[in-house]
Amino acid sequence: MPQEQTEEYLEAIYDIAGTEGKAKTTEIAKRLHNAPASVTEVLQRMDRDGLVKYEPYQGASLTKKGENIVTRIKRKHRLLEVFLDKVLHLPKNHIHRQACKMEHVITDETEQALCKTLGVPTECPHGSPIPPCNIDVKNCSECIAKDISDQEKRKQKIVSITTLKPGEKGKIVFIRGGRNVVQRLCDLGLTNGTSVSLIRGAPLKGPIEVCVRGCKIVIGRGIAEKIFIHLEEN
Amino acid sequence: MEKPDLTIALAGNANVGKSVIFNQLTGLGQIIGNWPGKTVEKAEGILVHHNKRIKVIDLPGIYSLSTYSQEELVSREYIALGHPDVVVNVVDATALERNLFFTLQLIEMQTPLVLAVNLIDIAKKKGTNINYHLLSDILGIPVVQTIATKGIGVHEIVDESLKIANQKMTIKKPSIRYGPEIEKRIEKLEEALKQTDVGYPIRWAAIKLLEEDIEITKIVEKKASDVVNLARTFSQEIEQIHKEPCATVISSERYATAAKIVEEVETHEQPTKPSMGERLDAVSMHGVGGYLLMFAIMLSILMFISFFGGWVAGELQGLFESFNPNATGFWADLAWNGGVVGFYATLSVALGFILPFYLILGFLEDSGYLPKIAYLMDRPCHAIGLHGKACMPFLVAFGCNVPACVGCRIMETKRDRFIAIFLSTLVPCSARTAVILGLVGAFVGVQWAIMLYVIDFLLILVIGKILNRYLPGMSVGIIMEMPPYRTPSAKVIIKQAWNRFKPFVITAIPLIVGGSIVIEALRITNVLSVISDAMSPVTVAWLGLPAFTGFLFIFGILRKEAALVLLATAAGTTDFRSILSPVQMIVFALVIMIYVPCIATIAALIRETGWKNAFLISITEIGLAIFIGGIALRILSLFM
């Protein structure tokens, strides 16, 4: 069974009955525009997977596992609604349907980034609360602080292009230097995020030859030392 | 001259074949070569196509409208202010992404544009297929496929240009959309600029203001200084958002667009395996082998020309002397010693030294070896306060100092340019090579000739070090595109050598032959001795040379090879052993090598650096030549 369908079912149960109550098969069928017979079949399977507790003629209720998944989805859904509203300025009556589609495909990383970029919103544009995240932090400011230390960890992997061995590759993270020199490098295709590989270096701290965007460019050692890259593992 | 019906300008990155297309269109002999920075001045030619007179302009290579070195400024100014009817943007099919970066800027500027995708044969060989129709659709401009070296597609360029010029109305071209944070600010600037006429498309001017472009800022500042302030605030805001200068943010977005276009139009057939060029690179740019190869090449060129030139001189002398009537008397002396000896001495200099040198230089240029030398020599060049790019004009200087002085425009700062120009006048040109090899190489020994070169290089090193020490500022360092090796074309090399050789034949031969007749007349009438005696404190007392050489030094200012020819006239033969001892030959060649550059070079110096600097350089070199010559005499006399 596709993950998206499972998530849709969990959401329907949550919307109808909350975390405690039972949702009737017919109600779920109506909400998802499905035949009651096929709904029953899906619920039975989800029961076997431990996501819901299904009792014939009574309906389905969420297990702890199911509840966890559904709050996560709701969180993504409502964050996306905020994003569609506040950043993209879509009409309010369109954003729910769009968010319903997007919520199934975004990763946890995107969810986290959305939360931070949007300034840790607490409710969706329709006024529903956004469930808190499940990251192991005490509060939101700690989460933001944690991200900074993560970036610092990442920075340690950033090296000057001159430290590469011939044949090694990396992505440009930033370039230091005078305005004209940085601009010239940029004009020759060495923009941030561009992949570069070292072809060779001249002896005794001579210039290096790099390959960028299919072109070969010779760069003096003094300038090249200020080009910082993120080393790519093969 | 009749006004042309249409002006088209060839513009694009360095080394994509603009000059080749120019030569094909106009039939002119613009110097071409496989190295970036060879065209530093714009060239003009006329082409008649379907009864229309079309002016074609060849511009120096340019990577971006935010210019970096002086030759790029020439291009930018012409494109922006010269108002050509059509700009033909020549691009390299093997490096489309980087080339389109510039194309996008031209489109943004709303220049009437034709795209000429050159080197399509090499791209095909590399397994790159380009969908030209799609490229034309995306960019909204006509696209022509060319193989310039074979003349393929060259006339289609003109056809398309005529079409574009006749359209007159501006085609709606999709310009790049930047990120919302930039677009919003461009819009606001456009709004603010509406009232003022800046002479450029408003959107382009707005973008350039955000990039803090110096020229545009200057223009707008005069008319609407508040807009400049607004733009400054905006670009600071963008810098805050992206944590990098606004100009580089905009460049990055342009590159992203170029990359997207390339992804759409290009398909690759096979993963590129190391080609012949890569293997040659591995050898010629090797940390040890590359240097050995370079020295071997230089040395063998010197050895070859030395022997070849000596052989030609001997053969020619033998040939002409077999007709010597051995008559005496004023007119016979004047005709034979002045005219005939002068003529064959000039001929042997021309055919034995200068022409072969130009052929070899042409081969090196056309193959793409010059930039490899720039790479290898970058580190050593730091010692003289320059970077590797300076080696390219230096190598040109071995042929002739004049184009070398002009070629120093590829150096980015004024300081670098001055040092490079000064030092390139010390590089022994083909005329001085003729003197060194024809005199010392032929009659004293090749090892002594090579020693003269070594002394010259040491002198360049010392002067470079001094200039580096006392001129404020420091070199920015090399950033240079490395073109791939290409198989040199014999036709191009011969044509090129002839183009460089022609002025020599036209001006030098009459000048030198005429000069040698004059000097013979002066010698016979004893006027020569009056002039020479006046200079004897230097020539005889300090340099230990025969008195008549004083006149040669003066005449040598006109053309350096003349000094050798006139020496032959004075001796009445090209066998110089009869008038100079080995030590005198070395000293004579040494002084000729260093002292004041020839008149054409002085003119180039004035043009490139101004009167004051040209005078300074010339005086310094005369002083050095006399000083070093005298020292050399005293040292050499100890053991020769």
Boltz contact constraints between the chains, C-beta under 6 A:
constraints:
  - contact:
      token1: [A, 182]
      token2: [B, 248]
      max_distance: 6.0
  - contact:
      token1: [A, 183]
      token2: [B, 66]
      max_distance: 6.0
  - contact:
      token1: [A, 183]
      token2: [B, 247]
      max_distance: 6.0
  - contact:
      token1: [A, 184]
      token2: [B, 68]
      max_distance: 6.0
  - contact:
      token1: [A, 184]
      token2: [B, 479]
      max_distance: 6.0
  - contact:
      token1: [A, 186]
      token2: [B, 248]
      max_distance: 6.0
  - contact:
      token1: [A, 186]
      token2: [B, 251]
      max_distance: 6.0
  - contact:
      token1: [A, 187]
      token2: [B, 63]
      max_distance: 6.0
  - contact:
      token1: [A, 187]
      token2: [B, 64]
      max_distance: 6.0
  - contact:
      token1: [A, 189]
      token2: [B, 98]
      max_distance: 6.0
  - contact:
      token1: [A, 191]
      token2: [B, 252]
      max_distance: 6.0
  - contact:
      token1: [A, 191]
      token2: [B, 255]
      max_distance: 6.0
  - contact:
      token1: [A, 202]
      token2: [B, 379]
      max_distance: 6.0
  - contact:
      token1: [A, 203]
      token2: [B, 287]
      max_distance: 6.0
  - contact:
      token1: [A, 204]
      token2: [B, 379]
      max_distance: 6.0
  - contact:
      token1: [A, 206]
      token2: [B, 378]
      max_distance: 6.0
  - contact:
      token1: [A, 206]
      token2: [B, 379]
      max_distance: 6.0
  - contact:
      token1: [A, 207]
      token2: [B, 378]
      max_distance: 6.0
  - contact:
      token1: [A, 207]
      token2: [B, 478]
      max_distance: 6.0
  - contact:
      token1: [A, 209]
      token2: [B, 482]
      max_distance: 6.0
  - contact:
      token1: [A, 213]
      token2: [B, 97]
      max_distance: 6.0
  - contact:
      token1: [A, 213]
      token2: [B, 98]
      max_distance: 6.0
  - contact:
      token1: [A, 214]
      token2: [B, 95]
      max_distance: 6.0
  - contact:
      token1: [A, 215]
      token2: [B, 95]
      max_distance: 6.0
  - contact:
      token1: [A, 215]
      token2: [B, 98]
      max_distance: 6.0
  - contact:
      token1: [A, 216]
      token2: [B, 482]
      max_distance: 6.0
  - contact:
      token1: [A, 217]
      token2: [B, 481]
      max_distance: 6.0
  - contact:
      token1: [A, 218]
      token2: [B, 375]
      max_distance: 6.0
  - contact:
      token1: [A, 218]
      token2: [B, 478]
      max_distance: 6.0
  - contact:
      token1: [A, 218]
      token2: [B, 480]
      max_distance: 6.0
  - contact:
      token1: [A, 218]
      token2: [B, 482]
      max_distance: 6.0
  - contact:
      token1: [A, 219]
      token2: [B, 479]
      max_distance: 6.0
  - contact:
      token1: [A, 220]
      token2: [B, 387]
      max_distance: 6.0
  - contact:
      token1: [A, 220]
      token2: [B, 477]
      max_distance: 6.0
  - contact:
      token1: [A, 220]
      token2: [B, 478]
      max_distance: 6.0
  - contact:
      token1: [A, 222]
      token2: [B, 477]
      max_distance: 6.0
  - contact:
      token1: [A, 223]
      token2: [B, 477]
      max_distance: 6.0
